[in-house]
Amino acid sequence: MKAAVLQEPGAPENLIIQEIAEPKLQDTEVLIKVKAISINPVDVKTRSGKALYGQLKTENPVIIGWDISGEVTAVGKEVKQFKPGDAVFGMVNFPGHGKAYAEYVAAPESHLAIKPANISHQEAAAATLAALTAWQVLVHLAEIKAGQKVFIQAAAGGVGHFAIQIAKHFGAYTIGTASAANTSFLREIGLDEQIDYTKEDFTEKVQEVDLFFDTLGAESVAKGISVVKKGGQIISILGGCNEENNKKAEAAGIKTQNYLVQSSGADMAQLAHLLETNQVKAHVSQEFSFEEIAASHHQVETGKTRGKVVLTLP
């Protein structure tokens, strides 16, 4: 099979497509013929030698990527939920060695869900790591409730555009930062209030939010403390809740925590229901072929992607 092997950390061109053996199945895994792969900022960082590269570098070969949608071709002897021919999607072995940049991927049964029939493999692949992050932060950590005010940084991005839709599903009021170029897109997916970060300072326009959903890091969290109400919380997916910020937040009566998404077939099934009922939609802004994998990384590296970038396989 073909796989994009990371020769050494560095530029996108270090991802070289090679012929390697198909993965061998464990008893609790399924083998998937991949139809689409989603590219995430963590892919880009890992490829460059940061993020998860340190724990993957001893693998041979190093194959990064975690987000897939495809068709089951074989199942391990202990697999009960899936059978050959099933269309499935999920985030595989995160954080760990997902080996998703390949024509075939072996994935734990517990990391997958049935793909809704009404969405494409591209849309399904897009609704994995980013959608899981939004779901787990809002549902499991924040325990979001109707009527709460949720502030979302980088609202038009991968995690952001899912966070808006999931928050709205639960009846929350959503505020998000994005450039004016994304105004109509954000209105379509339900954002209640937009802050144009190129012209406006959100600290001057926002106050008393229940949740500050940080997707940018420590500087963002430091500013966000002033807009969260006492008893509210800040959750960062980029390690923005550092010691200094935590002390300031604690003094203001605000809870803080960092979060890293985890693979979960149960959560994928919840997202599958929302996708199937059109309560959540994955926005794929650009599609690339598997051979264009370097170009896909260059696009994600711009930090200006609306929604998601995916690779399409035959």
C-alpha positions as CSV (number, residue, x, y, z in Angstrom):
1,M,0.0,0.0,0.0
2,K,1.0,3.6,-0.3
3,A,1.8,5.6,2.8
4,A,3.2,9.1,3.4
5,V,6.3,8.4,5.5
6,L,8.0,11.2,7.4
7,Q,11.7,10.9,6.6
8,E,12.8,13.4,9.2
9,P,11.1,16.3,10.9
10,G,11.0,19.5,8.9
11,A,9.2,20.8,5.8
12,P,6.1,19.4,4.2
13,E,8.2,18.0,1.4
14,N,9.7,15.6,4.0
15,L,6.5,13.5,3.7
16,I,7.4,11.0,1.0
17,I,4.9,8.6,-0.5
18,Q,6.3,5.1,-0.4
19,E,5.1,1.5,-0.9
20,I,5.0,-0.3,2.5
21,A,3.3,-3.4,3.8
22,E,-0.4,-3.3,4.9
23,P,-0.8,-3.1,8.7
24,K,-1.4,-6.4,10.6
25,L,-4.6,-6.5,12.6
26,Q,-4.9,-6.9,16.4
27,D,-7.9,-8.8,17.7
28,T,-9.8,-5.7,18.6
29,E,-8.9,-3.7,15.4
30,V,-10.5,-3.2,12.1
31,L,-8.7,-2.7,8.8
32,I,-10.0,0.3,6.9
33,K,-9.5,1.2,3.2
34,V,-9.1,4.9,3.6
35,K,-11.2,7.2,1.4
36,A,-10.4,10.6,3.1
37,I,-7.9,12.0,5.6
38,S,-8.2,15.2,7.5
39,I,-5.2,17.5,8.1
40,N,-4.9,19.2,11.5
41,P,-2.5,21.8,13.0
42,V,-1.2,19.1,15.3
43,D,-0.2,17.1,12.1
44,V,1.8,20.1,10.9
45,K,3.5,20.6,14.3
46,T,4.3,16.9,14.6
47,R,5.7,16.8,11.1
48,S,8.0,19.8,11.9
49,G,9.4,18.0,15.0
50,K,7.1,19.5,17.7
51,A,3.9,18.3,19.3
52,L,3.8,14.4,19.2
53,Y,7.0,13.9,17.2
54,G,9.1,13.1,20.3
55,Q,7.0,10.0,21.1
56,L,6.7,8.9,17.5
57,K,10.3,9.3,16.3
58,T,11.4,5.8,17.4
59,E,8.8,4.2,15.2
60,N,9.8,2.8,11.9
61,P,8.4,4.0,9.6
62,V,7.0,7.2,11.1
63,I,3.5,7.7,9.6
64,I,1.6,10.7,11.1
65,G,-2.0,11.6,10.9
66,W,-5.1,10.6,12.9
67,D,-8.3,11.5,11.1
68,I,-9.8,9.0,8.6
69,S,-13.0,8.0,6.9
70,G,-13.2,4.8,4.8
71,E,-14.5,1.3,4.4
72,V,-13.9,-1.7,6.6
73,T,-12.2,-4.5,4.7
74,A,-11.3,-6.9,7.6
75,V,-12.0,-7.2,11.3
76,G,-10.1,-8.8,14.3
77,K,-11.7,-11.8,15.9
78,E,-12.9,-9.9,18.9
79,V,-14.5,-7.0,17.0
80,K,-18.3,-6.9,17.5
81,Q,-19.5,-3.5,16.2
82,F,-18.3,-3.5,12.6
83,K,-18.1,-5.8,9.6
84,P,-16.4,-5.7,6.2
85,G,-18.2,-3.2,4.0
86,D,-19.2,-0.8,6.8
87,A,-18.4,2.9,6.2
88,V,-16.7,4.2,9.3
89,F,-14.9,7.3,10.5
90,G,-12.9,8.4,13.5
91,M,-9.7,9.8,15.1
92,V,-7.3,6.9,15.5
93,N,-4.9,6.3,18.4
94,F,-4.7,10.0,19.5
95,P,-2.5,10.9,21.2
96,G,-0.3,8.2,19.8
97,H,0.7,6.7,16.5
98,G,-2.4,6.9,14.3
99,K,-0.6,6.0,11.0
100,A,-3.5,7.6,9.1
101,Y,-1.5,8.9,6.1
102,A,-1.9,5.6,4.3
103,E,-4.2,3.7,2.0
104,Y,-5.0,1.2,4.7
105,V,-5.2,1.9,8.5
106,A,-5.6,-0.5,11.4
107,A,-7.8,1.2,14.0
108,P,-9.2,0.1,17.4
109,E,-12.9,-0.7,17.2
110,S,-13.4,1.6,20.2
111,H,-12.1,4.6,18.2
112,L,-14.7,4.4,15.4
113,A,-18.3,5.1,14.5
114,I,-20.5,4.3,11.5
115,K,-20.3,7.1,8.9
116,P,-23.7,8.8,8.3
117,A,-24.9,7.9,4.8
118,N,-25.9,11.5,4.1
119,I,-22.4,12.9,4.3
120,S,-19.3,12.3,2.1
121,H,-16.1,10.6,3.3
122,Q,-14.4,14.0,3.0
123,E,-17.0,15.6,5.4
124,A,-16.7,12.6,7.8
125,A,-12.9,12.8,7.9
126,A,-13.2,16.5,8.7
127,A,-15.5,15.8,11.6
128,T,-13.0,13.8,13.7
129,L,-10.2,15.4,15.7
130,A,-11.6,19.0,15.4
131,A,-15.2,18.0,16.1
132,L,-14.2,15.6,19.0
133,T,-12.1,18.4,20.5
134,A,-15.1,20.8,20.5
135,W,-17.5,18.1,21.8
136,Q,-15.2,16.9,24.6
137,V,-14.5,20.4,25.8
138,L,-18.1,21.6,25.7
139,V,-19.9,18.5,26.8
140,H,-17.5,16.6,29.1
141,L,-15.4,19.4,30.6
142,A,-17.6,22.5,30.5
143,E,-20.9,20.6,30.9
144,I,-22.5,23.3,28.7
145,K,-26.0,24.3,29.4
146,A,-28.7,26.3,27.6
147,G,-28.5,30.0,28.0
148,Q,-24.8,30.1,28.8
149,K,-22.4,32.5,27.0
150,V,-19.5,30.8,25.2
151,F,-16.6,32.8,23.7
152,I,-14.7,30.9,21.0
153,Q,-11.3,32.1,19.7
154,A,-10.7,31.5,15.9
155,A,-14.4,30.7,15.4
156,A,-14.1,30.0,11.6
157,G,-11.3,27.4,12.1
158,G,-11.6,23.6,12.4
159,V,-12.3,23.4,16.1
160,G,-14.1,26.8,16.2
161,H,-16.7,26.1,13.5
162,F,-17.7,22.8,15.2
163,A,-17.7,24.5,18.7
164,I,-20.2,27.1,17.4
165,Q,-22.6,24.4,16.1
166,I,-22.3,22.1,19.1
167,A,-22.8,25.0,21.6
168,K,-25.9,26.2,19.6
169,H,-27.2,22.6,19.7
170,F,-27.2,22.8,23.5
171,G,-28.8,26.3,23.5
172,A,-25.8,28.4,24.3
173,Y,-25.2,32.0,23.1
174,T,-22.0,32.1,21.0
175,I,-19.5,34.8,20.5
176,G,-16.4,34.3,18.3
177,T,-13.4,36.0,16.9
178,A,-12.8,36.0,13.1
179,S,-12.0,38.3,10.2
180,A,-14.8,40.1,8.3
181,A,-14.1,37.6,5.4
182,N,-15.8,34.9,7.5
183,T,-18.9,36.9,8.5
184,S,-21.4,35.2,6.2
185,F,-20.0,31.8,6.8
186,L,-20.2,32.2,10.6
187,R,-23.7,33.6,10.4
188,E,-24.8,30.5,8.4
189,I,-23.5,28.1,11.1
190,G,-25.2,30.0,13.9
191,L,-22.7,32.4,15.5
192,D,-24.6,35.0,17.5
193,E,-21.9,37.6,17.8
194,Q,-18.7,38.1,15.9
195,I,-15.6,40.1,16.9
196,D,-13.4,41.1,14.0
197,Y,-10.0,40.6,15.6
198,T,-8.4,42.7,12.8
199,K,-10.2,45.8,14.0
200,E,-11.6,45.1,17.4
201,D,-10.4,44.2,20.9
202,F,-12.7,41.6,22.3
203,T,-11.9,42.7,25.9
204,E,-13.7,46.0,25.1
205,K,-16.8,44.4,23.7
206,V,-17.3,41.2,25.7
207,Q,-18.1,40.5,29.3
208,E,-19.5,38.0,31.7
209,V,-19.0,34.9,29.6
210,D,-19.5,31.4,31.2
211,L,-16.8,29.7,29.1
212,F,-13.8,31.1,27.3
213,F,-12.8,28.4,24.7
214,D,-9.2,29.1,23.9
215,T,-7.6,27.8,20.7
216,L,-4.7,30.2,20.5
217,G,-2.5,29.9,23.6
218,A,-1.2,31.7,26.7
219,E,-1.5,35.3,25.4
220,S,-5.2,34.7,24.5
221,V,-5.9,33.2,27.9
222,A,-4.3,36.2,29.6
223,K,-6.6,38.6,27.8
224,G,-9.6,36.3,28.2
225,I,-9.5,36.4,32.0
226,S,-11.1,39.8,32.0
227,V,-14.2,38.7,30.0
228,V,-15.1,35.6,32.1
229,K,-17.6,36.0,34.9
230,K,-16.8,34.9,38.4
231,G,-17.5,31.2,38.6
232,G,-16.9,30.8,34.9
233,Q,-14.1,28.8,33.2
234,I,-11.4,29.0,30.7
235,I,-10.4,25.8,28.7
236,S,-7.4,25.9,26.4
237,I,-6.5,23.3,23.8
238,L,-3.1,24.9,23.3
239,G,-1.7,24.9,26.8
240,G,-2.7,28.5,27.4
241,C,-3.6,27.9,31.0
242,N,-0.1,28.2,32.3
243,E,1.0,28.9,35.9
244,E,0.8,32.7,35.6
245,N,-2.6,32.7,34.0
246,N,-4.0,30.2,36.4
247,K,-3.0,32.3,39.4
248,K,-4.7,35.4,37.9
249,A,-7.8,33.4,37.0
250,E,-8.0,31.8,40.5
251,A,-7.8,35.3,42.0
252,A,-10.8,36.3,39.8
253,G,-12.8,33.2,40.8
254,I,-12.4,31.5,37.4
255,K,-11.6,27.9,36.8
256,T,-8.9,27.0,34.3
257,Q,-7.7,23.8,32.6
258,N,-5.8,22.7,29.5
259,Y,-7.2,19.9,27.4
260,L,-5.9,17.4,24.8
261,V,-8.5,15.5,22.8
262,Q,-8.7,11.7,23.2
263,S,-9.9,9.1,20.7
264,S,-13.5,7.9,21.5
265,G,-15.8,5.9,19.4
266,A,-18.7,6.7,21.9
267,D,-18.2,10.4,21.3
268,M,-17.8,9.8,17.5
269,A,-21.2,8.1,17.6
270,Q,-22.8,11.2,19.3
271,L,-21.2,13.4,16.5
272,A,-22.5,11.0,13.9
273,H,-26.0,11.5,15.1
274,L,-25.6,15.3,14.9
275,L,-24.2,15.0,11.4
276,E,-26.9,12.6,10.3
277,T,-29.6,15.0,11.5
278,N,-27.9,18.0,10.0
279,Q,-27.6,19.7,13.4
280,V,-23.8,19.9,12.7
281,K,-22.1,20.2,9.3
282,A,-18.4,19.8,8.5
283,H,-17.1,22.6,6.3
284,V,-14.4,21.4,3.9
285,S,-12.7,24.4,2.4
286,Q,-10.1,22.6,0.3
287,E,-9.5,19.1,-1.0
288,F,-6.2,17.7,-2.1
289,S,-5.2,14.3,-3.6
290,F,-3.0,12.0,-1.5
291,E,-0.1,12.9,-3.8
292,E,-0.6,16.6,-2.9
293,I,-0.1,16.0,0.8
294,A,2.8,18.6,1.0
295,A,0.5,21.2,-0.4
296,S,-2.2,20.4,2.1
297,H,0.3,21.0,4.9
298,H,1.4,24.3,3.4
299,Q,-2.3,25.4,3.5
300,V,-2.8,24.4,7.1
301,E,0.4,26.2,8.0
302,T,-1.1,29.5,6.9
303,G,-3.3,29.4,9.9
304,K,-6.1,30.9,7.7
305,T,-8.1,27.9,6.8
306,R,-11.8,28.1,7.0
307,G,-13.1,24.9,8.4
308,K,-11.0,21.9,7.3
309,V,-8.6,20.7,4.7
310,V,-8.8,17.0,3.6
311,L,-7.0,14.6,1.4
312,T,-9.1,12.4,-1.0
313,L,-7.9,8.9,-1.9
314,P,-9.3,6.8,-4.8
